[in-house]
Amino acid sequence: MKIGYTALNWTIGCSGAKMFRLKSYSHEKLIETAKNNLDCLLTMLKFNVENNLLFFRITSRLIPFASHPVMDFDWKEYFKEDFKKIRDFIHENNMRISMHPGQFVVINTKDQEVFERGLNELKYHVEVLDLLKLDSTAKMQVHVGGVYGDKEKSIERFIERYGNLEKNIKRRLVIENDEKSYSLTDCLEISKKTKIPVLFDYFHHEVNNNSDDLQECFENFTRTWKSKDGLPMVDYSSQKEGNPKGTHIESIDLNHFKMFLKKTEDFDFDIILEIKDKEASALKAIKVLKDDKRFNK
């Protein structure tokens, strides 16, 4: 079991997700911003290794406008040495890496232009993971998408589109259950027909489920992961009190986290914390995990 957090670190004093406006696009601005993001990523990874946080989700903003038609710069060649430094560090420390394309990546959209834009974004994420020479355990996760008034047809559209994706995208893509439209049960149905691994979002499951037994949920979704995919992946968070249902908590609720670990003690998996204070919660979680046999294998 490895544990980590997403995209940003509030401790180290740099942001690895800097962007700029499209109207300000230039090669100089792109180089400056991407160089900052890559340097900050390496700094975050060093912090994580020092604190035994060996799972990290890299921001989609690493290379601004990489999937946009405006991109006319060979960023892969220009930053190859930066990627090599990051790649070497990841491999030397046996870290696991993932990415999560934005919500505008909708594979089952009815709008072909929206699909094409999303496809370009998926290709960019694959390029990043490939530049880091990561194997097929480095995943990019997406939601199934919209319902569009007909869930059955929307699922069929996802399955058809997924079947036509390039192999290098398929080897990295996983789907996760969401809090509104597609429950774990829906994702498992899609997985049966596509063999796509299902990432289990525990918080989304608490919001949107079919009264499924958690033990059974884990038995079912972990089966969708093969050895080439690595340990199953889980996103963890909990509800922020006094806010609309589905609002992520600001800082980890350790009692809730301990309960979650107890309920899932029969399963080994890697955890990403989707909690707003990022590494602060991850450091607290590490202390809870110090006696967990899965974490200390």
C-alpha positions in Angstrom: 0.0 0.0 0.0 1.2 3.5 -1.0 -0.6 6.7 0.0 -0.4 10.2 -1.4 -2.3 13.3 -2.5 -3.1 15.4 -5.5 -1.4 18.0 -7.6 -0.3 20.7 -5.2 1.8 21.0 -2.0 1.1 24.0 0.3 4.3 23.5 2.4 7.1 23.9 0.0 6.6 27.4 -1.3 6.0 26.8 -5.0 3.1 26.0 -7.3 3.5 23.3 -9.9 0.3 24.2 -11.6 0.9 27.7 -12.9 -1.0 28.8 -16.0 -1.4 31.9 -18.1 -4.1 33.3 -20.4 -4.4 32.1 -23.9 -4.0 35.7 -25.2 -0.6 35.8 -23.5 0.6 32.7 -25.3 4.2 32.9 -26.5 7.1 30.4 -26.5 8.8 32.5 -23.9 5.8 32.5 -21.6 5.3 28.7 -22.2 8.9 27.9 -21.4 8.9 30.1 -18.2 5.7 28.6 -16.9 6.4 24.9 -17.8 9.9 25.1 -16.4 8.5 26.4 -13.1 5.9 23.6 -13.0 8.5 20.9 -13.7 11.0 22.2 -11.2 8.2 22.4 -8.6 7.0 18.9 -9.4 10.5 17.6 -8.6 10.6 19.5 -5.3 7.2 18.1 -4.4 8.3 14.6 -5.1 11.4 15.0 -3.0 9.2 16.2 -0.1 6.9 13.3 -0.6 9.8 10.7 -0.5 11.2 12.3 2.6 7.8 11.7 4.3 7.1 8.3 2.9 4.3 9.6 0.6 5.0 7.4 -2.4 1.8 7.9 -4.5 1.2 11.2 -6.3 -1.2 12.5 -8.8 0.5 15.0 -11.1 -1.4 18.1 -12.1 -2.9 18.3 -15.6 -1.6 21.8 -15.8 2.1 20.7 -15.9 2.5 21.9 -19.5 0.0 24.7 -20.3 -2.0 24.5 -23.5 -0.3 21.2 -24.4 -3.5 19.8 -26.0 -4.7 23.1 -27.4 -4.4 24.0 -31.1 -2.3 27.0 -30.2 0.6 24.7 -29.2 3.2 25.1 -31.8 6.3 24.3 -29.6 8.1 21.0 -29.2 7.9 20.9 -25.5 8.7 17.2 -25.3 12.1 17.8 -26.9 12.8 21.1 -25.1 12.1 19.7 -21.6 13.5 16.2 -22.1 16.3 16.7 -19.5 13.8 18.0 -17.0 11.6 15.0 -17.6 14.6 12.7 -17.2 15.5 14.2 -13.8 11.9 13.6 -12.6 11.8 10.2 -14.2 15.0 9.0 -12.6 13.8 10.2 -9.2 10.5 8.5 -9.5 12.1 5.2 -10.5 14.9 5.4 -7.9 12.3 5.8 -5.1 9.7 3.3 -6.4 6.9 5.9 -6.5 3.5 5.4 -8.1 2.2 8.2 -10.3 -1.3 8.9 -11.7 -3.1 11.8 -13.5 -6.7 12.9 -13.7 -7.8 14.8 -16.9 -10.3 17.5 -16.2 -14.0 17.3 -16.1 -14.3 18.5 -19.7 -12.9 15.2 -20.9 -16.2 13.4 -21.6 -15.7 10.2 -23.6 -19.5 9.5 -23.9 -20.5 13.1 -25.0 -23.0 13.4 -27.8 -20.9 16.3 -29.2 -18.2 15.1 -31.5 -16.1 18.3 -31.1 -16.2 18.0 -27.3 -15.1 14.3 -27.7 -12.2 15.3 -30.0 -11.0 18.0 -27.6 -11.1 15.5 -24.8 -9.2 12.9 -26.9 -6.4 15.5 -27.4 -6.3 16.0 -23.7 -6.0 12.2 -23.1 -3.2 12.0 -25.6 -1.3 14.8 -23.7 -1.6 13.0 -20.4 -0.3 9.8 -22.0 2.6 11.8 -23.4 3.6 13.0 -20.0 3.4 9.5 -18.4 5.3 8.0 -21.4 8.0 10.7 -21.1 8.5 9.6 -17.5 8.9 6.0 -18.9 6.3 4.7 -16.4 4.8 1.3 -16.9 1.1 0.5 -17.2 0.6 0.9 -13.4 0.7 4.7 -14.0 -3.0 5.4 -14.7 -5.1 8.3 -15.8 -8.6 8.3 -14.4 -11.8 9.7 -15.9 -15.5 9.7 -15.1 -17.8 7.9 -17.4 -19.5 11.2 -18.4 -23.0 12.4 -18.8 -26.4 10.6 -18.8 -28.0 12.8 -21.5 -31.5 11.5 -20.6 -30.7 7.9 -21.4 -28.1 6.2 -19.3 -28.2 2.9 -21.2 -27.4 4.6 -24.5 -24.8 6.8 -22.8 -23.1 3.7 -21.4 -23.2 2.1 -24.9 -21.6 5.2 -26.4 -18.8 5.1 -23.8 -18.1 1.4 -24.6 -18.1 2.0 -28.3 -15.8 5.1 -28.0 -13.5 3.3 -25.6 -13.2 0.3 -28.0 -11.9 2.7 -30.7 -9.2 4.4 -28.5 -5.5 3.9 -29.3 -3.8 1.2 -27.4 -1.5 3.6 -25.6 -4.5 5.4 -24.1 -6.3 2.2 -23.2 -3.3 0.8 -21.2 -3.5 3.8 -18.9 -7.2 4.6 -18.7 -9.3 3.7 -15.7 -12.9 4.9 -14.8 -14.1 5.9 -11.4 -17.6 6.1 -9.9 -19.0 9.6 -9.4 -21.4 11.2 -6.9 -24.3 11.8 -9.2 -24.6 9.8 -12.4 -22.5 6.6 -12.5 -22.3 4.5 -9.4 -19.8 1.7 -8.8 -22.4 -0.8 -10.1 -22.5 1.2 -13.4 -18.8 1.2 -13.7 -18.5 -2.5 -13.0 -21.1 -3.1 -15.8 -18.9 -1.1 -18.2 -15.8 -3.0 -17.0 -17.4 -6.3 -17.7 -17.7 -5.3 -21.4 -14.5 -3.4 -21.8 -12.0 -4.9 -19.2 -11.2 -1.4 -18.1 -10.1 -1.2 -14.5 -12.4 0.6 -12.1 -10.9 3.0 -9.6 -13.0 3.1 -6.4 -13.8 6.6 -5.1 -15.0 5.9 -1.5 -16.4 9.4 -0.9 -18.4 9.3 -4.1 -19.7 5.9 -3.1 -20.9 7.2 0.2 -22.9 9.8 -1.7 -24.1 7.6 -4.6 -24.6 3.9 -4.1 -27.1 1.2 -4.3 -26.9 0.2 -0.6 -24.1 -2.1 -1.6 -22.0 -3.8 1.0 -18.5 -2.3 1.2 -16.8 -5.7 1.4 -18.6 -6.8 -1.7 -17.7 -3.5 -3.5 -14.0 -4.1 -2.8 -14.2 -7.7 -3.9 -15.8 -6.6 -7.2 -13.8 -3.6 -8.2 -10.4 -5.1 -7.2 -11.1 -8.0 -9.6 -11.0 -5.5 -12.5 -7.3 -4.9 -11.9 -4.8 -7.2 -13.5 -1.1 -7.6 -12.5 -0.1 -5.3 -15.3 -2.3 -2.5 -13.8 -0.6 -2.7 -10.3 -2.5 -2.5 -7.0 -6.0 -1.3 -7.3 -6.4 2.5 -6.8 -8.7 4.2 -4.3 -9.6 7.8 -3.9 -10.5 8.8 -0.3 -12.2 11.8 1.3 -15.2 12.4 3.5 -18.0 14.9 3.9 -17.5 18.5 5.1 -20.1 19.0 7.8 -22.7 21.8 7.2 -22.1 21.8 3.5 -24.0 20.4 0.5 -23.7 16.7 0.2 -20.6 15.8 -1.8 -18.4 18.6 -0.4 -14.9 17.4 0.3 -13.6 17.9 3.9 -10.9 20.6 4.5 -8.7 18.3 6.6 -8.7 14.6 7.2 -11.2 13.2 9.8 -8.9 10.6 11.4 -11.7 8.7 13.0 -13.4 8.3 9.6 -10.1 7.3 8.0 -9.5 4.7 10.7 -13.0 3.3 10.2 -12.3 3.1 6.4 -9.1 1.2 6.9 -10.7 -1.2 9.4 -13.6 -2.0 7.0 -11.1 -2.6 4.1 -8.4 -4.5 6.1 -8.8 -7.6 3.9 -7.7 -5.7 0.7 -4.4 -4.2 -0.4 -4.6 -1.0 -2.5 -3.0 2.4 -3.1 -4.7 5.5 -1.8 -4.9 9.1 -3.1 -6.4 11.6 -0.6 -8.7 14.1 -2.2 -8.6 16.5 0.7 -8.2 20.2 0.5 -5.2 20.6 2.7 -3.2 18.1 0.6 0.1 17.0 2.2 -1.0 18.1 5.7 -3.7 15.4 5.8 -1.4 12.9 4.1 1.2 13.4 6.9 -1.5 12.7 9.5 -2.7 9.6 7.5 0.9 8.3 7.5 0.9 8.2 11.3 -2.3 6.2 11.3 -0.9 3.8 8.8 2.4 3.1 10.6 1.0 -0.1 12.2 -1.0 -1.3 9.2 0.5 -4.5 7.8 -0.4 -3.5 4.2 1.6 -0.2 4.5 4.6 -1.9 5.9 5.0 -4.8 3.5 
